[in-house]
Amino acid sequence: MLEEHGIELAWIDGVPHKELYRRFQKAVNVHPNDSYCIEAEIWRATFLDLLNTADAARAVGAIGLGTEGIVRAMYQPLAEACRHYPELTRQQAVFFELHCLVDDDHAEALRQIACDLAQTTAGRANLRLGMHQALGMRATFWAAMYRRALAMEAVQ
């Protein structure tokens, strides 16, 4: 399936998720240690706390409906922007395109689990709670990234 979309398996086969992102960072001259962001750490810690303390429905709401279910909408514009960045090869930016293609399958699998968990009133309430918590965390994170980008633009 990936090769049908022009993604060569050699670019991704056996390459850890984190390394695919680091490949992108290196290509755009961002060193991982230079781009430390407290908001990313807060999001990560808060999300992990949510998953570690949630029941199944709340966790599926967070990771399925509130995360995997929105990946394409979030990453498609980034993947498109990467295609227009002349110094960036498709291999270097494959992280975003790959997520747009494969996370739909993850989202669908989790949606099916959510349907099973939604059979009770409590299940539906916890699915909704987890989804809203994840979306709220993501909105807070992206608002911080937007403020950070505006501040960088003002410095230049």
Protein Blocks (a to p, Z undefined) as FASTA:
>chain_A
ZZmnopafklmgopafklmmmmmmmmnopafklmgcfklmmmmmmmmmmmmmpcfklmmm
mmmmmmmmmmmmmmmmmmmmmmmmmklcfklmmmmmmmmmmmmmmmmmmmmmmmmmmmpm
klmmmmmmmmmmmmmmmmmmmmmmmmmmmmmmmmZZ
